[in-house]
Structure formats: structure tokens, C-alpha cells
Amino acid sequence: MENFISTNECARVLKAMADETRLLILKSLFKGEKCGTEIAVELALTQPHIAHHLGILKNANLVVSCRNGQKVCYRLHPVVHESLKHNDEMTIDLGCCKMSFKD
């Protein structure tokens, strides 16, 4: 996700974001790092369902994970997180386009 100039790469990431659950997960991670089980409880969905969507977001380089004992925690990819620092809104700047979330 370090260089979102090509339309091919942009389309791949937008495709990963083109799901209500994944958008809700991203919005949740704007607030900070969370474990998969925390996200599942927050969104009232099963943990396997959340894990599936987190895998897609991770493959698109929108989130990164780290293991904390038996838990796997997720946070926004550093490039995504950095783009948030440069605006007052919850907006992900992909380089080719911007995705804004409402509160």
C-alpha cells in the first residue's frame, strides 16, 4: 500500500473495502488496535466471520496483525494510519482516491 498510483492496485484495495462488514471493521480500527474477539463482540458477529474479513483487509494491506499470546490483534496499516494524521476526518487517502467515514 506504499504507492497507490496504479489503477490496478487501487482497484484491488477498493474491492477489499467493498463490503459492509469490512468497512465497519476499518471504522472500528480508527479508534485503535483491537483483537479479533473484541471486534466480533463490538459488531455482534461471530469470530470466524470477523477473522475471514480481517484476512481480506490484511491481504489488501489495510490492516496489520500481531499476536498477543493466543489473541491476534489488528490495527490500521501504518500507511493508512499516517494518512489519517494529515486530515481532521476519518479519511483514508489511497493516493488515487479518498474514502471518508462518517461518525
N, C-alpha and C positions, 0 to 999 in steps of 0.2 A: 504494500500500500504506500510505499515511499514515493512513488511517482505516478500520479493518476492523470497522465496526459493522454494515453492511448484510449480510444473509444472502446476498444476490446476489453481492457482492464476495467474501465468504468462500468461497462455493461455487466461484467461478471459480479462486481460488488453490488450494483443496484439489484441484480437478480437475487443475490443473497439477502438483501434487505426487503425484498418484495413479499413479505409475509407479516401478517398482523402480530403473531407471537414474537417473531424476531425483532420487530420494531418495539414491542413492549419490553423485551429484554434489553435492547440498547438504551431505551429511555430509563430503565431501572438502573443500568450501569453508569448513567450520567452522575448519579449520586455517589458512586464509589464502588469499590471492589465488593463482590458478594459471592458466596458459594452457591453452587447449583441448587442445593436444597433450599436455601433462602429465597432464591428467585422462584422456585416452584411454589413455595408457600405464598409468597407475595402475589403471584399471578394465579393462584389456585389451580395449578396444573400438576400433572404427575412429573416426578423427577426424570424418568426416561424420556418423556416428551420434551422437557426442557433441555436435557443432555443432547438430544438429536439436533435441536435448533442451535444450541451453543456450538456444536461441532461445525455446522454450516457457517456460522458467523466467524468461527476461528479459522476455517479454511479460506475465508474471504479476507482475512487479516483485519477484521473489525474488532475482534477481542483477542486477548491472550489469557492463558491459564497458568496457574501454579498450584502445585499440590501442597496441602497443609494437613499432614497426617493422612487420614483416609478421605478427607474432603478435597474437592477440586474447586478452587476459587477462580473467578473471572473478573477481568477489568477491561476497560476500553484499551485498544491497541495504543501504544504511545503516540503514534502519528495522529490518530483520531483525537486522543486526549489533548495533544498540543494544539490542534485546530480549534478546540473549544476555548482555549485560553485567549484566543485572539478575537473573541466575539462575546457579546453580552447575552446571547441567546443560546439555547441548546441546538446548535447547528454544526453538523459535520460537513467540513469542506473537503470534498473529494478531489479538488483540482479541476475537474471537468464540470462539476455541478455541486450544489449545496443541498443538504437535506436538513430542514428545520423541524423541530419538535415543539409542540405547544404544551404548556403545563397542564 
